[in-house]
């Protein structure tokens, strides 16, 4: 498999239409709405009602658009022109184009791309987006650029993110390998691998269209991400001038973070 530096172009540019099908599936759009429903009250409790938000790696806007419907002003950036085109189209059709702005931008250079649009009240990375795509030094630079776009006391939300402890547990004790995910008119077979020497989780996604009772192969793409344990993410964030506020297993239910579960970490700019 290709290392993390090469797969991003394949996944989000050359074969962007494959993952777009996943993001725009009924189940994933619903999941995006549920994520926004968890984020909005949390931000409101933190005094950020109607605040200006930045979502990094926004995809087709499945989280950003529901947040805009809840009264927030949202800027979304993604490296994929196709995803940004779809986000703009969806924001118009759903009546929130005036309070959203979607731009094609590489997160590694977002400070320059967004210098005239900040500062932001909160910055979001949702569903294992961007952080972990490259290497640790790049992740640190991304977090520093996010800090440069934030106000003093702004929040950084890294949500619904795979974490090292969970991935290592499943790889060691459950020997998870292949998964079949049904998205309605198409399906994806996911083959998962984890390398404990690099802490990279690699997934090969094979896409199939449903044809009656049969599956017809469409294409495949690979995903390769560096997964962090909470303490590693906290250390990186601190180096970028973010302090951990709290961590949850579920932001919606405010259940405390546990190692064998999704990671939802909230940081504050200092």
C-alpha positions in Angstrom: 0.0 0.0 0.0 1.0 3.6 -0.6 2.2 5.6 2.4 0.1 8.4 3.7 1.7 11.2 1.6 0.4 9.7 -1.7 -3.1 8.3 -0.9 -4.7 11.7 -0.3 -4.5 12.7 -4.0 -6.0 9.3 -5.1 -8.8 9.3 -2.5 -9.9 13.0 -2.6 -8.9 14.1 -6.1 -8.5 11.4 -8.7 -11.2 9.2 -7.3 -13.2 11.7 -5.3 -16.5 10.6 -6.7 -16.2 7.2 -4.8 -16.2 8.7 -1.3 -18.7 11.3 -2.4 -21.2 8.4 -2.8 -20.6 7.5 0.8 -20.9 11.0 2.2 -24.1 11.6 0.3 -25.7 8.3 1.2 -28.8 8.6 3.4 -27.1 7.1 6.4 -24.1 9.4 6.3 -26.2 12.6 5.7 -28.3 11.6 8.7 -25.1 11.0 10.7 -23.9 14.5 9.7 -27.2 16.0 11.0 -26.8 14.1 14.2 -23.3 15.4 14.6 -24.5 19.0 14.1 -27.3 18.4 16.6 -24.6 17.5 19.2 -22.2 20.3 18.3 -24.8 23.1 18.3 -25.9 22.9 22.0 -22.4 22.4 23.2 -21.2 25.6 21.4 -24.3 27.4 22.7 -23.4 26.4 26.3 -19.9 27.8 25.7 -21.4 31.1 24.7 -20.9 30.7 21.0 -24.5 30.9 19.7 -24.5 32.1 16.1 -20.8 32.1 16.1 -18.4 31.9 13.1 -17.2 28.4 12.5 -14.6 26.8 10.3 -14.9 23.2 9.3 -11.6 21.7 7.9 -12.2 18.8 5.6 -15.8 19.6 5.2 -16.5 17.3 2.3 -20.0 17.9 0.8 -21.1 19.9 3.8 -22.9 17.2 5.6 -22.1 18.8 9.0 -21.5 22.4 8.0 -24.9 22.8 6.3 -27.0 21.5 9.3 -24.9 23.8 11.5 -25.8 26.8 9.3 -29.4 25.8 9.6 -29.0 26.2 13.4 -27.9 29.8 13.1 -24.1 29.5 12.8 -22.1 31.2 10.1 -19.9 28.4 8.6 -16.9 28.4 6.4 -16.0 25.0 5.0 -12.7 24.0 3.3 -11.7 20.9 1.5 -8.9 19.8 -0.8 -11.5 18.3 -3.2 -13.0 20.6 -5.9 -15.8 18.1 -6.4 -16.8 18.1 -2.7 -16.8 21.9 -2.5 -18.9 22.0 -5.7 -21.4 19.7 -4.1 -21.4 21.6 -0.8 -22.1 24.9 -2.6 -25.0 23.3 -4.5 -26.5 21.7 -1.4 -26.2 24.9 0.6 -28.2 26.7 -2.1 -30.8 24.0 -2.4 -31.2 23.9 1.4 -31.5 27.7 1.7 -28.3 28.5 3.7 -26.0 29.8 1.0 -26.0 33.3 2.6 -24.5 32.0 5.9 -22.1 29.5 4.4 -18.9 29.8 2.4 -17.2 26.8 0.8 -13.7 27.0 -0.6 -11.2 24.6 -2.1 -8.1 24.8 0.1 -5.3 22.5 1.3 -5.4 22.4 5.1 -1.6 22.5 5.1 -1.8 26.0 3.7 -5.1 27.2 5.1 -3.7 30.1 7.1 -2.9 31.8 3.8 -6.1 30.7 2.0 -8.3 31.9 4.8 -6.5 35.0 6.1 -9.3 37.3 5.1 -12.1 35.1 6.5 -11.1 34.7 10.1 -10.9 34.8 13.0 -13.2 32.0 13.9 -15.0 31.2 17.2 -14.6 27.5 16.7 -12.7 25.2 14.3 -13.9 21.7 13.6 -12.3 18.5 12.3 -15.0 15.8 12.0 -14.8 12.1 11.3 -11.0 11.5 11.2 -10.5 14.5 8.9 -7.1 15.8 7.9 -5.3 15.1 11.3 -3.3 12.0 10.6 -3.3 12.2 6.9 0.3 13.0 6.5 2.9 12.9 9.3 3.2 14.2 12.9 5.1 17.4 11.9 2.4 18.2 9.3 -0.3 17.6 11.8 1.4 20.1 14.2 1.6 22.7 11.4 -2.1 22.2 10.6 -3.0 22.7 14.3 -0.8 25.8 14.4 -2.4 27.2 11.3 -5.8 26.5 12.9 -4.7 28.5 16.0 -3.6 31.4 13.8 -7.2 31.6 12.4 -8.8 31.4 15.9 -9.7 34.2 18.3 -8.3 34.2 21.8 -10.4 31.6 23.7 -11.8 30.0 20.6 -12.5 26.3 20.6 -11.0 23.4 18.6 -13.3 20.4 18.2 -11.7 17.2 16.9 -14.8 14.9 16.7 -15.8 11.4 15.9 -12.2 10.4 15.4 -10.5 7.1 15.4 -8.0 6.7 18.2 -5.0 4.5 18.6 -6.2 2.6 21.7 -9.4 1.6 20.0 -7.8 0.6 16.7 -5.0 -1.4 18.5 -7.6 -3.2 20.7 -9.7 -4.3 17.8 -6.7 -5.4 15.8 -5.3 -7.4 18.7 -8.3 -9.0 20.2 -11.0 -9.1 17.5 -8.7 -9.5 14.5 -11.0 -7.4 12.5 -10.3 -7.6 8.8 -13.0 -7.2 6.2 -16.4 -5.4 6.7 -19.3 -5.2 4.3 -21.2 -1.9 4.5 -24.5 -1.6 2.7 -25.4 2.0 1.5 -28.6 1.2 -0.3 -27.9 1.2 -4.1 -24.2 0.4 -3.6 -22.0 -1.4 -1.1 -18.4 -1.1 0.2 -16.1 -3.9 1.3 -13.5 -2.4 3.7 -10.3 -4.3 4.4 -8.6 -2.9 7.5 -4.9 -3.2 8.6 -3.1 -1.6 11.5 0.7 -1.2 11.8 1.6 -0.8 15.5 5.2 0.3 14.6 3.9 3.4 12.8 0.4 3.7 14.3 -1.1 3.9 10.9 -4.5 2.4 10.1 -4.9 1.5 6.5 -8.2 0.7 4.8 -8.8 -0.6 1.3 -12.3 0.3 0.1 -13.8 -1.7 -2.7 -17.0 -0.2 -4.2 -19.7 -2.3 -5.7 -23.0 -1.3 -7.4 -26.0 -3.5 -6.6 -27.5 -5.1 -9.7 -30.5 -7.1 -8.6 -29.1 -9.8 -6.2 -25.6 -9.3 -7.6 -22.7 -6.9 -6.9 -20.8 -5.3 -9.8 -17.3 -4.1 -9.0 -16.8 -0.4 -9.6 -13.4 0.7 -8.3 -11.2 0.7 -5.2 -9.4 3.3 -3.2 -7.0 3.2 -0.2 -7.1 5.3 3.0 -4.0 5.5 5.2 -4.2 7.6 8.4 -1.9 8.0 11.5 -4.1 7.4 14.5 -3.3 9.1 17.8 -3.9 8.2 21.4 -5.6 11.0 23.4 -2.3 11.9 25.2 -0.5 12.2 21.9 -3.2 14.4 20.4 -3.1 16.6 23.6 0.7 16.9 23.3 0.5 18.0 19.7 -2.3 20.5 20.4 -0.4 22.0 23.3 2.6 22.6 21.0 0.2 24.5 18.8 -1.2 26.6 21.7 -4.4 24.7 22.3 -5.3 23.4 25.8 -7.5 20.4 26.4 -10.9 21.3 27.9 -12.5 17.9 27.9 -12.8 14.6 26.0 -15.9 12.5 25.4 -16.9 9.2 24.1 -20.1 10.8 22.9 -20.5 14.6 22.6 -24.2 14.2 22.3 -24.6 12.4 25.6 -21.5 14.0 27.2 -20.2 10.6 28.2 -16.6 10.6 29.4 -13.9 9.4 26.9 -12.9 5.8 27.2 -9.9 4.3 25.3 -12.0 1.7 23.4 -14.4 4.1 21.7 -14.5 7.1 19.4 -12.5 10.2 20.4 -14.2 13.6 20.8 -11.7 16.1 22.1 -12.4 19.8 22.8 -9.5 22.3 23.1 -9.4 26.0 23.9 -7.0 28.5 22.3 -4.4 30.0 24.6 
